[in-house]
């Protein structure tokens, strides 16, 4: 069973959009798919999927982990796709106890007997439970957008995932664990260790605890998170992934793959209000084609554990850059066709441009705010 956790450093970047439509695309390809809504406390994946308000969901099981888990797995109208709804109205589901988290993990892993692909829609942020579910696979997807804050938060999420992996592998009582705890305490809190870069930590860990060092390096070698950039307006915006790639390589010793890009499309709002996944509502749209392309890449490498060469990883960034150029050209041709047929008036186009100008203005203000914060941090001697 191929496990695909989908996460994001911040909300509003289209994580649930990708999860739902990716599940549909994989089911359409003949795979047995289970889509699980683990955005605990803010579950709304059923709206994107077009599923009726669930009678029972994850919260029902978490409140009684001895209950029959199959009762929360629902069939959908899409052949090959089953759905595990979340619960946004049951208090406490966002903060899982270890016994609840472990029970849920066991039930999800047990789905392998009749499931080809398990797609998990995780909550935004870096809560410990979110990181643990993300680390169930070496092929988790992190969704970002070109916005500065989204890019920064995507990196922070990956940073926390690597440190969570390290803490998980270093057994209590080991020299490596004691070393990390020492750094944490000297740093004045849990974020203390995060001020050090992984490449700087590893030589010391190798020296004091070679067994823990070997275990971590082996796991890190099979940990290749995948990046998807959503809400593009221009091909150049796809290049934000390079910033994340460089930071992950330099500070985390982490190799990431660029899985794909998705352009912003107002038709998604119509699809959502109609409660029909975009790949079903309009499969020929640029947005749908981007999702299908991502699904194809996943289906071509469905093994859960794999090792990609540096050349293959670099190639994924080059390939995605070309895809961004092609999709942009197709998008422009589509707009021209709408203008020629009268389906899109000049007034509609003017309103669209105005809307985009407003969004650009917001992003510029956001960018200036981030620059100001970074400038102050550098002045105070802050190290990322």
N, C-alpha and C positions, 0 to 999 in steps of 0.2 A: 504494500500500500504506500503510495506516494503522499506524504503529508506536506501541505503547503499553508503555513501560517502567514497571514497578511496583517502587517502592522504599520503604524506611522508614528512619527515623533510628535505630531500635533493633529488635532481634528480638522475637518473641513478640506481635506486634500483628495477626497474621493475613494477612500479605502473600501468602504462598503459597496460602492459602485463597481469597483474592480472585482471584489470577492463574489458578488452575486452573478455578474455577467460572465466571469471566468468559469464559474461552476456550470452555468448553462452551456457555455461553449464546449466544455469538456464532455458534458453529457450528450450533446449533439454529435460529438465525435465517437460516440459509442461506449464511453467509459461509465463505470458505475461510480457515481459521485455522491459524497455526503458533504453538505455545506453546514457548518456549525457557527452559530452566532454567539461568540464569547466576548462580545463587547458588553461585559456585564455592568449593569447599572445604566446603560444607555442603548439598549438593544432596539434597533429599528431596521434590521436587515430584511425582515419580512415585507416591509414597505417597498424596498428596492426590488425584491424578488417577485412582488405581486401576490404574496401569500396572505390569506385571511388572518386576522388577529388570532394568535395562537391561544389555545385553551390551556396548554401545559408546555413548559419550556425547561431550560437548564435550571432555573431557580427551584422548580418542583423537585428535581432530582437532588440538588444540593441541600435542600431542607430535609431530605430523607435519603441518604446515600445507599440505604439498603433496598430502596425501591427498584422496580424493573426499569432499566434505562431505555429499553425499547419503546416505552410508552411516550417518550419525548421525541422520538424520531418519526417525523411525518413524511408521508408520500406527497409529491407535488404533481402538478399537471404535466410536468416536463419529463418524458421518459428517461429513466436512468438517474434522475436526481432526487435525492432525499434531503430533508431539511431538519436541522435541530434548532428550534427557535430559542431566543434568549428571553429574559424576564426583566423588564425595566421597572416593574411596579412592586417587586419583592425586595424589601430592604436587606442590605448586607451582602448581596450577591457580588458586588464589585470588589469586596475585600474577603477573599477566600481564606479559610483556615487550611493549614497543611493537610489535614485529613480529608477535607473536601477536594482540594486540588489533586491530591494523589488518587482519590477515588475516580475523579473525572478523567484523569489521564489514563487510568487503567481501562475505563469504558471506551474511550476514544480509540485506544490502541487495539482493543478487541474487535473493532469494526473491520479489521483487515481481512476477516474471513469472507466477506461479501462486498468489499469496497476496493475500488482501484485507486481513487483519489479522494483524500480528505482535505477540504479547504476550510481553514479556520479564520474567521473574521475577528481579530482581536481589538481591544480598546486602544485608544490613543494614549501615549505617554509611556513611562518606564516603570510602572508598578511591578513588583517582584513576580506576581502571578503572570502578568503579561509576558515578561522576559522568559519565564519558565516554559510557557506554552510555545513561545517563538523558538526556543532552543530544542523543541521536540524534533526539529528537522534542520538539516544543514542547508536547506533550500528555501528558507523563509523569504518573503517579499516585503520590502519596505517601500511604501508609497510616499512620494513627496510631490511638491509643486515648485515652480520657479521662484516663488516668494522667498526672500532672504530668511525669514523665520522658519519656514518649512524646511529649507536646506539645512540650517543649523540644527533643527530638532531631529532631522533624519540622522545626522551624524551623531548627535548625543544619544539617540536610541541605540545605534550600533555600538557606540562606546560602552554604554551600560550593559548591553548584551554580552560583550566580550568579558567585561569584568564579572558579570554574573556567572558566565561559564567558568571563569577562573576560580571564583569562590566555591562553586559547586564541585569542581574536580579536586580541590585541595582539601583533603579530609581534616576534620578537627583534630588537633593534636600534632599535625604534621609541621615540619619546619617551614614549609611554604605558607601554610595558613597563619602560623605565628608571625611570619614576616609581613604578610599583608595586614594583619591586625595591628602590628606595630606602626606601620605606615598610616593606617586609618586613624589611630589615636594621636600620632604626632601631627597629623593634618587637621586635627580638631573636629573630626566627624567622619561620616561615611563617605563624604566626597573627597577626603584626604588622599586616598589611593588613586582616585581619578585624576589627580593633578600630575601624576607620573605617567609617562608613556610606557606602553607595553614593551617596546624594544629595549627600554632602559631597565625594566623590571626583570626580564627574562634571564640575562646573564647572572644576576645575583641569585635568582631562584634555582638556576641550573647548578650553581656552586653549592648551595646549602641543602638542596633537596632534588637531586637528579631524577628520582622516580616521579615526583609530582610534575617536574618540568617536562619530562618525556610524555606523560599522560596529556598535559595541556597542549603541547605542540602537535601531537597526533590528532587531537580533537579539532584544533584550530585549522589544521590542514584540510579537514573535511567540512569546514564551516564556510560556505560561500553564499552569504546572503545576496539576494537579487534586488535590484533597484528598478522601480518604475516611476517615471516622471509624468504626472498628470497635469491637465489644465494648461497645456502649451498654447501660445498664441503665435509664436514665431520659432523657426528651426533653431535659431541661436540659443533659445532657452533650454534646449536639450543639453547644452554644454555644462549646466550647473552640476550635472552628475560627476564631472571631472573633478570638481572641488571636493566632493564627498570621497571620491576614489583616492585622491592624493592624501587627504587627511587620514583616511582609514589605513593606507599603506604606511604613512610616516609615523603616526602616533599609536596605531593599534596592531600593526603587523597583520592586517586583515585584508584579504583579497575579496573584492565584490564583483558581481557580474551585472551588466546593464541589460535588463530583460526587455525593456521597451518604453515607448512613449505614447501618450494619448493626448490628442488635441481637445481643447475646450469646445463644447458644442451645446448650444442652447436647446437642441432637440432632447437632451437628457432631461430637462425640466418637464417637457411634455410627456416623455416616457414615464417619468416618476409619478406625475399626476394621474397618468392612465394606469399606473401600477402594472406596467409591462416592462420587463428587462429590455434594455436598449438593443441587445443583439437579436431580440425577437421583434421588437417594435419597428426597428429600421436596420436590418443587418448590413445594408450597403453603405451606411453612413461611415464617415471617416473615423468616428469614435468606435463604432462596432468593429471596423476593420483592424484598428489598433489592438483591440481586445482579442480578436481571433488570432492575430499574429503572435501575441503573447501566449495564448493557449497552445498554438502549434509548437512553440519553442519548449513549453513544459512537456507536452506529449512526446516530443522527440528525445527528451532526457528525463524519463519518468523514474529512474532509480533514485532512491532517497539519499544514498550516500555515494558520492563521486568526487573525483579530484580533477579540476580543470587546470590546464597549463597556463602559464603567464601569457602565452601567445593567444590562447583561446579567450581569456578574460579581456585582453586588450582588443581583440577582434570584436567582442560584444559591444564595446563602446563605439568602434568605428561603424559597425553595422547599424546600430541604433541611430547614429548621427545621419546616416544616409536615409534611413526610414523617416526621420523627421523632415528631411528635405522633400522626399517623395510625397508624404502626406500633405505637406503644406501646398505643394503644387496642385494636388488633387482637390484640396479644399478651395483654392482660388478658382479652379476650373468649375467647381460646383456652384460657387457664388455667381460666376459669369453666366452659367446656364440658367440659374434662377432669375437673373436680371433679364435675360433674353426671352424667357418664356412668360415673364410677367408675374411669376410666383413670388418674386421678391421685388418690391418697388424701391425707387431711389430713396423714398422716405424711410423705408425699413432699414436701408443701408446706412443712412445718416444717423438714425437712432442707434444702430449697432456701433458705429464709430464713436458716437458720443459716450455710449456705455463703456466702451473699451478705454476711452480717454480718461473717464472717471476712475476706472480700475487702475490704470497706469499712474494716475495722480496719487491714489492710495498707496500703491507699491513704492513710489518715490518717497512718500512721507515715512513709510515703514522702514525703508532702506536708510534714510537719514537718521532715524531714531536708533537703529541698530549700530550705525557707524559711530554715533555719539557715545553709546554705551561701550563699544569696543575701545574707543579713544580714551575714555575715562579709565577703563580697566587696564589698558596698557600703561597709562600714566601712573597708576597705582601699583604697577609691577605685577599684574595678573598674568598667569600662564595658563593656556587652555588645557 
